[in-house]
Amino acid sequence: MRTLCAFAVAFAFTTGAAHAVNKKPASSQDGEYFNANGDPTYNISKDGKVDWYTYSGFLRYSAECLRCHGPDGLGSSYAPNLTDVLKTMSYQKFMATVAQGKRNLGGGEELVMPSLGADRNVMCFINDIYTYLKARSDGALGRGRPTDHEPKPKAWTDAEDACMGPE
């Protein structure tokens, strides 16, 4: 089941390039896909069409995360490459890092990931952001905006409305 306000913690072709084999989800509910551990994951068809949550993740990543982590999750001089980080970081650790923030001291530098646990523009869509970045990390999704996506599920709209609250 989708947890939006979680303040705690074959080749696929997209954007014209071939990528790694798309891992098939273990289950789905209301247009959202999950791996065998129950963590949110992506679903990309052979023709490159992505699920709505992955597409939404691209949009939210681009609006909220790109300024530090660079285009397509590839990092910058300011923040790490998330396509590399998610090769080894678990979903739970990703959630905790985003919600609680992180501070690294070393090499004469101080690198700080701010706590975003109270930022509804991030936390209401954290699963979407994770699935987008995981698809990028696994090589199942290329750079740039996905060219096609599944329709927006009503469950996604309902969850967004519940999490974002009245305007």
Residue frames relative to the residue before (quaternion, step in Angstrom):
aa qw qx qy qz dx dy dz
M 1.0000 0.0000 0.0000 0.0000 0.00 0.00 0.00
R 0.5240 -0.6646 0.4448 0.2931 3.56 -1.00 0.83
T 0.1034 -0.7695 0.6289 0.0406 3.56 -0.90 0.99
L 0.1514 -0.8420 0.5135 0.0671 3.56 -0.07 1.28
C 0.7810 0.3151 -0.1759 0.5098 3.57 0.72 -0.97
A 0.1949 0.7995 -0.5350 0.1911 3.56 0.81 1.02
F 0.0900 -0.8302 0.5500 0.0127 3.50 0.10 1.30
A 0.6126 0.4735 -0.3645 0.5174 3.61 1.13 -0.32
V 0.7834 -0.3929 0.2556 0.4081 2.68 -1.05 -0.20
A 0.0269 0.3255 -0.3909 0.8605 28.05 -18.04 5.86
F 0.1018 -0.7710 0.6230 0.0838 3.80 -0.63 0.58
A 0.3010 -0.7160 0.6002 0.1912 3.49 -1.17 0.72
F 0.1744 -0.7844 0.5873 0.0974 3.57 -0.99 0.79
T 0.1480 0.7639 -0.6154 0.1260 3.54 -0.76 1.09
T 0.8438 0.0869 -0.1181 0.5162 3.52 -1.13 0.71
G 0.7055 -0.5263 0.2556 0.4000 3.53 1.04 0.88
A 0.6984 0.4393 -0.2871 0.4866 3.64 1.16 0.16
A 0.4517 -0.6673 0.5205 0.2824 3.57 -1.16 0.64
H 0.0936 -0.8044 0.5865 0.0119 3.55 -1.07 0.81
A 0.7416 -0.4013 0.3037 0.4436 3.53 -1.33 -0.01
V 0.6754 -0.4846 0.3724 0.4126 3.51 -1.33 0.32
N 0.4153 -0.6983 0.5341 0.2338 3.55 -0.95 0.95
K 0.3382 -0.7206 0.5697 0.2045 3.58 -0.73 1.05
K 0.3629 -0.7399 0.5239 0.2153 3.56 -0.76 0.99
P 0.4865 -0.6621 0.4829 0.3029 3.58 -0.95 0.84
A 0.4982 -0.6552 0.4848 0.2959 3.56 -1.20 0.56
S 0.8039 -0.0283 0.0473 0.5921 3.57 1.11 -0.67
S 0.1183 -0.7724 0.6149 0.1061 3.53 -1.33 0.14
Q 0.0156 -0.7686 0.6394 0.0130 3.51 -1.29 0.50
D 0.8574 -0.0370 -0.0089 0.5133 3.57 -0.82 1.04
G 0.7386 -0.4346 0.2271 0.4626 3.58 0.97 0.86
E 0.6260 0.4805 -0.3507 0.5043 3.60 1.27 0.08
Y 0.2629 -0.7881 0.5467 0.1047 3.55 -0.98 0.92
F 0.1516 -0.7920 0.5902 0.0388 3.54 -1.19 0.74
N 0.4192 -0.6730 0.5405 0.2815 3.56 -1.17 0.60
A 0.7525 -0.3971 0.2719 0.4496 3.59 -1.31 -0.03
N 0.6652 0.4889 -0.3023 0.4765 3.63 1.16 -0.49
G 0.5372 -0.6259 0.4033 0.3962 3.60 1.26 -0.17
D 0.4770 0.6524 -0.4460 0.3846 3.59 1.28 0.18
P 0.5546 -0.5974 0.4394 0.3773 3.61 -1.05 0.60
T 0.0162 0.7887 -0.6140 0.0250 3.55 -1.08 0.74
Y 0.5750 -0.6018 0.4524 0.3203 3.53 -1.35 0.18
N 0.1181 -0.7337 0.6568 0.1275 3.51 -1.38 0.23
I 0.0220 0.7982 -0.5966 0.0806 3.54 -0.54 1.22
S 0.3490 -0.7536 0.5199 0.1999 3.56 -0.66 1.10
K 0.6958 -0.4861 0.3359 0.4083 3.55 -1.27 0.34
D 0.6864 0.4649 -0.2872 0.4798 3.59 1.14 -0.56
G 0.6220 -0.5927 0.3206 0.3988 3.59 1.29 0.14
K 0.4647 0.6626 -0.4635 0.3606 3.62 1.22 0.03
V 0.2268 -0.7839 0.5673 0.1105 3.56 -0.84 1.04
D 0.5711 -0.5541 0.4695 0.3827 3.54 -1.27 0.37
W 0.6692 -0.5236 0.3463 0.3976 3.58 -1.23 0.46
Y 0.6584 0.5375 -0.3224 0.4166 3.60 0.90 -0.89
T 0.6428 0.5013 -0.3170 0.4848 3.59 1.04 -0.74
Y 0.6387 0.5127 -0.3219 0.4750 3.57 0.99 -0.80
S 0.6419 0.5074 -0.3097 0.4844 3.57 0.95 -0.90
G 0.6251 0.5495 -0.3281 0.4467 3.59 1.04 -0.77
F 0.6154 0.5255 -0.3396 0.4794 3.57 1.05 -0.74
L 0.6711 0.5021 -0.2998 0.4556 3.58 0.88 -0.96
R 0.6997 0.4648 -0.2708 0.4700 3.60 0.86 -0.94
Y 0.6101 0.5292 -0.3534 0.4721 3.57 1.01 -0.77
S 0.6743 0.5107 -0.2932 0.4455 3.58 0.86 -0.98
A 0.6997 0.4623 -0.2665 0.4750 3.60 1.05 -0.73
E 0.8232 0.3029 -0.1131 0.4667 3.60 0.89 -0.88
C 0.7941 0.3520 -0.1501 0.4721 3.62 0.99 -0.72
L 0.5520 0.6700 -0.3691 0.3321 3.57 1.13 -0.70
R 0.6278 0.5777 -0.3531 0.3839 3.60 0.92 -0.83
C 0.7420 0.3324 -0.2236 0.5375 3.61 1.11 -0.52
H 0.7888 0.3596 -0.1684 0.4692 3.58 0.79 -1.04
G 0.5307 -0.6833 0.3804 0.3267 3.58 1.26 0.20
P 0.6920 -0.4755 0.3450 0.4196 3.55 -1.32 0.28
D 0.8692 0.1160 -0.0952 0.4711 3.54 -1.13 0.79
G 0.6125 -0.5925 0.3387 0.3988 3.61 1.20 0.46
L 0.4626 0.7356 -0.4014 0.2896 3.58 1.29 0.20
G 0.5716 -0.6308 0.3711 0.3710 3.59 1.24 0.14
S 0.1575 -0.7505 0.6351 0.0930 3.50 -1.41 0.14
S 0.6756 -0.4407 0.3583 0.4701 3.56 -1.24 -0.17
Y 0.6744 0.5133 -0.2651 0.4598 3.56 1.28 -0.35
A 0.8143 0.0694 0.0133 0.5762 3.60 1.02 -0.75
P 0.6039 -0.6284 0.3609 0.3320 3.60 -1.11 0.67
N 0.5865 -0.5350 0.4936 0.3552 3.48 -1.44 0.33
L 0.2800 -0.7994 0.5114 0.1447 3.59 -0.41 1.20
T 0.5691 0.5673 -0.4031 0.4380 3.60 1.16 -0.33
D 0.6457 0.4663 -0.3155 0.5159 3.61 1.18 -0.46
V 0.6450 0.5510 -0.3202 0.4217 3.58 0.88 -0.99
L 0.7290 0.4518 -0.2563 0.4458 3.60 0.86 -0.93
K 0.4601 0.6451 -0.4720 0.3864 3.59 1.21 0.13
T 0.8012 0.2334 -0.1128 0.5393 3.60 1.12 -0.64
M 0.6244 0.5518 -0.3491 0.4287 3.63 1.14 -0.40
S 0.4141 -0.7100 0.5174 0.2383 3.57 -0.91 0.96
Y 0.6632 -0.4818 0.3986 0.4113 3.53 -1.33 0.29
Q 0.6609 0.5163 -0.3083 0.4491 3.58 0.92 -0.92
K 0.6621 0.4895 -0.3051 0.4784 3.60 0.97 -0.83
F 0.6033 0.5450 -0.3453 0.4688 3.60 1.06 -0.74
M 0.6600 0.5087 -0.3032 0.4622 3.58 0.87 -1.00
A 0.6813 0.4936 -0.2933 0.4540 3.58 0.85 -0.97
T 0.6545 0.5173 -0.3168 0.4512 3.59 0.94 -0.84
V 0.6700 0.4826 -0.3015 0.4768 3.58 0.90 -0.89
A 0.7049 0.4771 -0.2738 0.4477 3.58 0.83 -0.97
Q 0.7950 0.3385 -0.1510 0.4803 3.60 0.84 -1.00
G 0.4272 -0.6845 0.4787 0.3461 3.57 1.18 -0.50
K 0.1776 -0.7715 0.6042 0.0904 3.54 -1.33 0.07
R 0.1057 -0.7823 0.6120 0.0490 3.54 -1.11 0.69
N 0.0521 -0.7881 0.6134 -0.0037 3.56 -0.80 1.08
L 0.0841 -0.7676 0.6345 0.0327 3.54 -0.89 0.98
G 0.4226 0.6988 -0.5052 0.2791 3.54 -0.85 0.86
G 0.8240 0.2159 -0.1651 0.4971 3.51 -1.18 0.58
G 0.6522 -0.5320 0.3144 0.4391 3.56 1.12 0.60
E 0.6476 0.4912 -0.3168 0.4889 3.57 1.29 0.21
E 0.1825 -0.7232 0.6473 0.1573 3.50 -1.29 0.40
L 0.0676 -0.7931 0.6054 -0.0047 3.56 -0.56 1.21
V 0.0495 -0.8248 0.5624 -0.0326 3.56 -0.70 1.09
M 0.1563 -0.7147 0.6760 0.0882 3.52 -0.99 1.00
P 0.3421 -0.7622 0.4999 0.2282 3.62 -0.46 1.09
S 0.5366 -0.5785 0.5027 0.3531 3.54 -1.25 0.45
L 0.0968 -0.8121 0.5749 0.0240 3.57 -0.74 1.08
G 0.3076 0.8129 -0.4521 0.2006 3.57 1.31 0.24
A 0.7345 0.3819 -0.2337 0.5100 3.60 1.12 -0.52
D 0.5493 0.6101 -0.3875 0.4193 3.58 1.31 0.03
R 0.2989 -0.7940 0.5032 0.1645 3.58 -0.22 1.26
N 0.5961 0.5699 -0.3732 0.4248 3.62 1.10 -0.53
V 0.6848 0.3983 -0.2653 0.5495 3.56 1.26 -0.35
M 0.7629 0.4391 -0.2389 0.4101 3.57 0.52 -1.18
C 0.6148 0.5358 -0.3639 0.4500 3.62 1.06 -0.52
F 0.7703 0.3033 -0.1439 0.5422 3.57 1.22 -0.48
I 0.2895 0.8086 -0.4793 0.1806 3.58 1.25 0.32
N 0.6316 0.5183 -0.3459 0.4613 3.61 1.00 -0.69
D 0.6316 0.5312 -0.3247 0.4622 3.56 1.03 -0.81
I 0.6542 0.5071 -0.3053 0.4708 3.58 0.91 -0.95
Y 0.6482 0.5198 -0.3151 0.4586 3.57 0.94 -0.89
T 0.6852 0.4819 -0.3134 0.4472 3.63 0.79 -0.93
Y 0.6179 0.5284 -0.3448 0.4692 3.59 1.03 -0.72
L 0.7044 0.4582 -0.2734 0.4680 3.59 0.79 -0.99
K 0.6294 0.5241 -0.3405 0.4618 3.60 1.04 -0.69
A 0.6313 0.5146 -0.3302 0.4770 3.61 1.00 -0.75
R 0.6395 0.5017 -0.3162 0.4893 3.59 1.03 -0.77
S 0.6676 0.5189 -0.2941 0.4456 3.59 0.90 -0.96
D 0.7041 0.4548 -0.2575 0.4806 3.59 0.98 -0.85
G 0.4788 -0.6793 0.4345 0.3471 3.60 1.25 -0.20
A 0.4745 0.6856 -0.4321 0.3436 3.59 1.23 0.26
L 0.7628 0.2512 -0.1338 0.5806 3.58 1.25 -0.38
G 0.3684 -0.7529 0.5097 0.1937 3.54 -0.83 1.02
R 0.7049 -0.4400 0.3530 0.4300 3.50 -1.37 -0.09
G 0.7481 0.4108 -0.2995 0.4264 3.53 -1.26 0.48
R 0.7073 -0.4520 0.3507 0.4152 3.50 -1.41 0.10
P 0.4779 -0.6481 0.4984 0.3211 3.61 -0.87 0.87
T 0.4641 -0.7314 0.4358 0.2443 3.56 -0.86 0.97
D 0.7999 0.0572 -0.0240 0.5969 3.60 1.13 -0.52
H 0.0339 -0.8047 0.5927 -0.0064 3.56 -1.12 0.67
E 0.5980 -0.5384 0.4570 0.3791 3.51 -1.34 0.39
P 0.6114 -0.5487 0.4042 0.4023 3.61 -1.18 0.38
K 0.5760 -0.5789 0.4546 0.3557 3.55 -1.25 0.51
P 0.3453 -0.7514 0.5198 0.2146 3.62 -0.65 1.04
K 0.5795 -0.5775 0.4434 0.3661 3.58 -1.13 0.62
A 0.6122 0.5588 -0.3525 0.4344 3.61 1.01 -0.74
W 0.6267 0.5267 -0.3391 0.4635 3.61 1.05 -0.71
T 0.6643 0.5017 -0.2967 0.4680 3.58 0.91 -0.95
D 0.6492 0.5144 -0.3140 0.4641 3.59 0.96 -0.86
A 0.6694 0.4924 -0.2958 0.4712 3.59 0.94 -0.88
E 0.6213 0.5331 -0.3344 0.4667 3.59 1.02 -0.77
D 0.6686 0.4996 -0.2980 0.4632 3.58 0.87 -0.96
A 0.6649 0.5045 -0.3033 0.4597 3.60 0.94 -0.85
C 0.7122 0.4611 -0.2599 0.4610 3.59 0.92 -0.85
M 0.7140 0.4494 -0.2620 0.4686 3.57 0.86 -0.91
G 0.3396 -0.7741 0.4780 0.2384 3.59 1.18 -0.45
P 0.6930 -0.4638 0.3333 0.4400 3.55 -1.29 0.06
E 0.4893 -0.6767 0.4737 0.2796 3.52 -1.12 0.68
